[in-house]
């Protein structure tokens, strides 16, 4: 069982930056693939960035070059650093952790609003 708690969302102007954090409970966190997803009302949840147990990140085309995902296995933390934010990045951002042995877990989400 893994519990995930996101933080760091808020309101930011276009061009600004935010850093989202995801704190995970439980052991063997290092074996999990972790990712950040986002969802706007009426749309499906979409993958923004993911990073496997081996540490290789992948990004949605829309955020490449602007967002960076990282993980600190010693602290059971996952981060999403978001730069050059655009209004279309406005969404609820969710942290996800998955492992074939246990399944997939979600946090409660954190709201990001990019607006002038």
C-alpha positions in Angstrom: 0.0 0.0 0.0 1.3 3.5 -1.0 -0.2 6.8 0.0 0.6 9.9 -2.0 0.2 13.5 -1.0 0.7 16.3 -3.4 1.6 19.9 -2.6 2.9 23.0 -4.3 0.0 24.0 -6.5 -1.3 27.5 -6.7 -1.9 30.5 -8.9 0.9 31.8 -11.1 1.1 34.2 -14.0 2.0 33.0 -17.5 5.7 32.6 -17.8 6.1 31.8 -14.2 7.2 28.7 -12.4 6.0 26.2 -9.8 7.4 23.1 -8.2 5.0 20.4 -7.2 5.9 17.8 -4.6 4.6 14.3 -4.0 5.3 12.6 -0.7 4.9 8.9 -0.7 4.5 6.5 2.3 5.5 2.9 2.3 8.7 1.0 1.7 10.4 -0.1 -1.5 9.3 3.1 -3.1 12.3 2.9 -5.4 10.8 0.1 -7.4 7.8 2.1 -8.4 7.3 3.9 -11.6 6.1 7.4 -10.7 4.4 10.0 -12.7 2.5 13.3 -12.8 -0.8 13.5 -14.6 -3.2 16.4 -15.0 -6.9 16.7 -15.7 -9.2 19.5 -16.6 -13.0 19.3 -16.3 -14.5 17.3 -19.2 -11.2 15.9 -20.3 -9.5 12.6 -19.5 -6.5 12.5 -17.2 -3.3 12.8 -19.2 0.3 11.9 -18.5 2.5 14.9 -18.1 5.8 13.2 -17.1 6.9 9.9 -15.8 10.1 8.4 -14.4 10.8 4.7 -13.9 12.6 2.9 -11.2 15.8 3.3 -13.3 15.4 7.0 -13.4 14.7 7.6 -17.1 12.1 10.3 -17.5 9.6 10.8 -20.3 7.4 13.8 -21.0 4.3 14.8 -22.9 5.2 16.7 -26.0 3.3 19.8 -24.7 5.7 20.1 -21.7 9.0 19.0 -23.1 11.7 21.6 -22.4 9.6 23.3 -19.8 8.8 20.7 -17.1 11.3 18.4 -15.3 10.3 15.4 -13.2 12.7 14.1 -10.5 12.6 11.7 -7.7 14.4 11.3 -4.4 14.1 7.7 -3.3 15.8 8.3 0.0 13.1 10.7 1.0 10.2 9.0 -0.9 9.6 12.2 -2.9 8.7 13.0 -6.4 8.9 16.5 -7.9 7.6 18.3 -10.9 9.4 21.5 -11.7 7.3 23.6 -14.1 8.8 26.6 -15.9 7.4 28.9 -18.6 3.9 28.1 -17.5 1.1 28.7 -20.0 -2.6 29.1 -19.4 -3.2 25.7 -21.0 -1.2 24.1 -18.2 -4.1 25.0 -15.8 -5.4 21.7 -14.4 -5.5 19.5 -11.3 -2.2 17.7 -11.1 -2.1 14.2 -9.7 0.8 12.1 -8.5 0.8 8.4 -9.5 2.9 5.4 -8.4 2.6 2.0 -9.9 4.3 -1.4 -9.6 3.2 -4.6 -11.2 3.3 -6.4 -7.8 0.9 -4.0 -6.0 -1.0 -1.9 -8.6 -1.5 1.8 -9.1 -2.0 4.5 -6.5 -3.1 8.1 -6.8 -2.8 11.2 -4.7 -5.7 13.6 -4.1 -4.5 16.2 -6.6 -3.3 19.8 -6.4 -4.7 22.6 -8.4 -2.5 24.7 -10.7 -3.9 27.9 -12.2 -2.0 29.9 -14.8 -3.6 33.2 -15.3 -2.8 36.9 -15.5 
